[in-house]
Structures are given as C-alpha cells and as structure tokens.
C-alpha cells in the first residue's frame, strides 16, 4: 500500500517544476514612439525585449508571452482600406489574426535565437488565440474604443458603409469598436498543456480575436477588440500562473499621474490598490485595465503582479524597479 | 527486475494510440475558382472542408492540417503595395506570417465548431510555423516562382526598388521569388508533442516562413516561398505520420494530363510512380512537387499517400476515389 501511494504521488501528480508567469508586452514594445513601424525597427525592438524574457527563463520561469498589436493592426486596417478597390477588405477580427501571425513570428524567432545564444535548449512557438466574450455584455452595444489610424471624411464614409462606427477626433476620423470584457481564453487548456511540457508560448496577440458562443452554431467572431491585459489575466488564471508581469510605457504605477503631486507606487497591497482604483486614480484608457487585471489576478489566487516599463522587465523582477502588488 | 521492465514499458514508451495523418489543403480549399477572396466565402469554404477532417478524426485519426495561402498572401501583398505611401510595406516572410494568422484562425474556429457539433471533444489550435532551408540551396540564387497579383509597369518598378525580382507575363508584371527545398520544420518537435497530447494542430500555412541558420545569429528569414506539399512531407516525417493526404483541385493524379490520352491513377506503387516522375509526367508547377512529396514520404517510412480533390478527402480515405500510393 505504501508503495502504491508513493507510486501514485510520483506518477499521477502533474509535474510542474517551474514557476509560471505571463509577461504581457505593451504595444510600445515592438513599435516605439516616433517609429514608422517598418520591419527592421520591429525586429530590433523584438530582439531587445527578448533579453528580459531570456533572463526570466534562465532564472527558472516558464513563460507565456502575450502582446499588444495597436501599431500593427492599425497598419493592416489602413492597408485594407487603401486597397479596398482592388481586393476585398477584411473585418477587424481577421486583421487581428493577421497581426498575431506577424508579431508571433517575430517574437518566436527572436526569442528562440536569444535562448540559443544563452545556451538554453527550449522550444518556443506562437499560437493563434481567441478570447471568449459574453454575448449579452452591455459593452457590445456601446462602442467606445477608437482603434487604428486617422481617416479622411470620405474614407470614414466608406468604412461606415462596411458597418464600422466612426468618430471624429482632432486629427481625423477613427474607427470605434466595442471593448467587451474577456471571460475566458479559448486556447487556455492547450496553453497550460504546452507549458507543462516546458514549451515557451507566445499567445493572445492584441488580446485575442473576440468570439462568442452562438447557439446551435459554435464560436463566432465579433467586431470588437479585447483589452490585452484583462485577457492576459484570464489566461494567467487558466494556466495557474503565480506571476503576472505587465510591461508598458511607464516604469511604475502612479497616484495622481501627470499632476504636480504624482507619486510612484513601489510596493502595494491588493487592499490599498483596490481603494485607489475605486477613487479613480487610474484612467480607463491606460492604467485602469492594468490595475483591474492586477486586482482580478490576486483575487483569483495569483501571488504577484508587477507593472513596469518594457525595457525593465528583468530589473523589475529582481525588485530593482516597477510597481509590485501582492495580497 | 521484471517489475522495473514492466514499469518502464508502461511509463517511458510514448503513448501514441491514434494513427497520425497530415492533411495538406490546396490553395483552392478556401478561395475557389472565380471567387474574389471575400471573408464570407472563405469561411463558407472552410466549414465545407472541415467536414472531411471531422470524419477522419471520428474514424480515429490524429490530424495535422497544413494549407496553402496563394490567394490570401496575394491579397496581402497587393494591400501592402497599394498602401505603400501611407504605411511601410512588409517583406514577403511577414506577409506569409500574416496569412498563417488569418487562415489558421478560420480553420481553428470552423473545425472546432464542426467537432463540437459532431459531439467530439478535442482541442484545436493553429501554430505559427517556419521551414528551415539550406543557405547554399542553388534555388536561392535563381528565383523562378511567380507569386501574388499582377502589377502595372510602374508598380513593378517600385517593387523592384524594394528588392523584388519582377517578371513580365501576359496579364502584367509579377513578383518572382526563389522556392528552395525545405529541409526541416522548425516547430516539428512541438507539433509532435501536441499530437501525442491529442491536440489537433493547424500548421505550416503557405509552406511556412522560410528561414536559414545564420552563423553566430540563429534563424533568419529569407525572401522566398516554400512548396507547401514538400514542407508537409518534412512535417509528416517529423511527427511519424503514417498517412500524407494531399488535397488539391483534381480528383486523381493523371498520366499524360490534359492530353487526349490522359489516364487516371487509382492505385500505384512507389516504384511505378518514381518511373513516371522520371519520365516527366508531372509538371513542375502543379503535380510535380506533390508526387515528389509522395515519393520522399514513402521512402522515409511513411505508409501511404493519397492525392485527391479538396472536397473528396473523406471519400478518398475510404478508397472510393483519389490516387492511392503505397510502397
């Protein structure tokens, strides 16, 4: 009996030796402020951001890299609209899928090269990923998120005929789409299996293609965008990650950001963060969803969230910078 | 000692219960002759082609779906060129990666829906896939493969300035790129692991992004295209598939194709097929690479190759149609 017990303990317990983390890269990781999005800059930036991830892997972490796609999907939408008279424009979901292919390829190649250079033998692959939303999410009937490039009035008219809602801003017209709350990541179970197999996964580009469960049909795409950090949090739950690292364009989270009284947060508890969140310290379009993702993750059993700059990932993990949030 | 032997047999032998197959879908699977490539037709066609694959899975096969991308990457190249003055055009490798995202998403969603409808609980995911080529492949210095749309003379000039070689055909100018021989699939080991985990994988869209091993650097992309069927064969070797099914726009392989004497092949041995291949029965641009893939696969330990029409996959597997090639 003892032998059987021991045997079962060794052989039927899922072996997950390494600590698991999600590293969520902001849109500025691959296209920096002022760059035009050409491929050479994007590859250079991808190589740069890979170094932090290699350090983490060397330190014993099993990593899923998620990433934004703002600049890339913006360029793809613009290409689709400019060429609309010569080839049928694709809907937003397809453009997001294209950006997952493009960015996934870059990260997969650069990260594998960097790992090899560091003498680490690990497999890396990018997955096409869908985010499940609730068909009754009120956000779906209230498009609020401006995406992609600025268009002229006549182009805006054409896009409106395609079914897009358009909004006028100071620099021109933009597409506005709903941003529903992600409920789950369709490929979550697969990603967990792959991590348990020690594979490094790139997933959830642009927050994933939003899909809903259509009765008698199955999954169906929807014209919307998903917040990448809220989606990354759902994935972190699905894979039982202990760390969610959100890398963006600021080194720390601030109270009273962009005011003379702005105050960086170094270490903060979940309880205090929730209070500041409720008090409205974190704007909806930028730090808000990141802080909400942090709150959800820690409330669902996650151990730690770090928010820092894309160039400071490894430094933040060592405790040298970043905002560190724990229960 | 007997106990240890038994224990090892149970626990250290890879458990691969299901037979493994590669199903390689031709470019006509998702965009049919005469269609303009709009997304609604593409989804309809994807649902249609999914039914054969569901039948196979129901029959006990573990499947990797590979696919062409001719119409899709053609549209992406055209969009890139048309919008070149407003956003930097991407190189061919990136356009292929975008097409993998787009097509992978469609197949992944439609196939998962079809499986669910059939009451089969299986996980499906599309992977970004690279094909390794040899830097010294003579094909690399001899671009022969015309790809993508027809351009005007002035557009051809711009593309030439981007570094593309252009060729004049009767309908206009086209990009010509090298088509080197794939040596291995970079993600082969990952795909094998996933299959052994009972996951259905979509991979190798457009034959994969061609990469070579650059000394002191790692993998590096190259402006070329890979034949999807030759790449699928390399993947079939990597995953120890027993069946390679190539689905295209004809129901069978023919001798003297498109002549008054054309003769369909129903069942043929490797030896006879090699003879016909040497005799020049299969043109380079169409059936040639498919037959070469068949020959390579059977010579490397594969059991069977079936070549048939994209709408006849399941029917061909049941022996009702198609060309069946065995050792």
Interface residues (C-beta under 8 A of the other chain):
Chain A: X11 X36 X37 X38 X39 X75 X76 X78 X79 X80 X82 X83 X86 X87 X88 X90 X91 X93 X94 X97 X98 X99 X100 X101 X102 X104 X105 X106 X108 X109 X112 X113 X114 X116 X117 X123 X125 X126 X127 X128 X130 X149 X186 X187 X189 X190 X193 X194 X197 X199 X202 X209 X211 X217 X218 X219 X221
Chain B: X11 X36 X37 X38 X39 X75 X76 X78 X79 X80 X82 X83 X86 X87 X88 X90 X91 X93 X94 X97 X98 X99 X100 X101 X102 X104 X105 X108 X109 X112 X113 X114 X116 X117 X123 X125 X126 X127 X128 X130 X149 X186 X187 X189 X190 X193 X194 X197 X199 X202 X209 X211 X217 X218 X219 X221
